[in-house]
Amino acid sequence: MAIPVVAPDLCTGCELCVDIAPNTFQMNEEGICEVIDPEGDDEDAIQEAIDSCPSEAISWEE
């Protein structure tokens, strides 16, 4: 099963992922996106967050 992962060094902190899939992503203390529940939102919402990330910091990992 694929899960979403974030490359913290690429994240710019725009928060689009949190706006789109708030049950999957949150911003940490440093303003960087992190996965809080890889199954928190449906796959379509997670994919939309991945596609919307301007820095391409989010991807699927097997």
N, C-alpha and C positions, 0 to 999 in steps of 0.2 A: 504494500500500500504506500502510495506517495504521500508525503507530508510537506507542508510549506516550511521553508527555512529562510532566514534573513542573513545576508552578509552585512554585518554591522559596519564594516569599513566603507561600504558603499551607500548606506542609508544617509539621506540628507535631512531627515526629520520632518518631512512635509506633512505627515499624518494622514495622507490619503487612505492608506491601508486600514487605519483605525476607523476612519469615517465609513469605509465600505464594508469591512468585516470586523466589527468591534468585539465579537466574541472569540476571535482568533488572534488578533494583534493588539498590542498596547505599546505605549511609549515608555521607556524606562527613565531612570533619573537623569541620564545623560542626553535625553531627547532622541534616543535611537529606538527604532521599532524592534519588538521582540514577539515571538510566538508564545501565547499563553495557553492556547488549546488548539492543537492542529485540526481538530474536528469541531471547533466551536461554531463555525458557520458552514453553510452548504458549499459544495465544491465550486459552484458557479460564482458565488460571492468571493471566495478565495482567489479564483482565477481572475476575476475582475480587479481585485487588489493587486495581483501580480502584474497584470497588463497595464494598470494605471500608474505603477511605480515609476517616477521619472528617472530614477537612477538605476533601475533594473536590479535592485537589491534583494528582491524576493524571488524565489524559484521553488519548484517541486523537487524533492529528493526521495529516492527510493529507499 
